[in-house]
């Protein structure tokens, strides 16, 4: 079919045109940005490693196990939950309000 051959050639030429246009755009614009980003990441990593080598004796390492850290974190979350949970336990006064009332009462004494 001779009619389809023209469409195939035109589509292949369009593909080659857009491919080379995208390829040169990548080479001229995106590739230098990517290489600069990788070089900067490497410089930052090297500076961090250099700082770590120079200041390793000043660092503090915690030797707690993960389970003890999780228990401490869970207790901290429970404390915040109890502190922020609205419970009406004294004539409609909530926890935080009762703390403020108690603080004012102790301040007057």
Secondary structure, 3 states (H helix, E strand, C coil): CHHHHHHHHHHHHHHHHHHHHHHHHHHHHHHHHHHHHHHHHHHHHHHHHHHHHHCHHHCCCCCCCHHHHHHHHHHHHHHHHHHHCCCCCECCECHHHHHHHHHHHHHHC
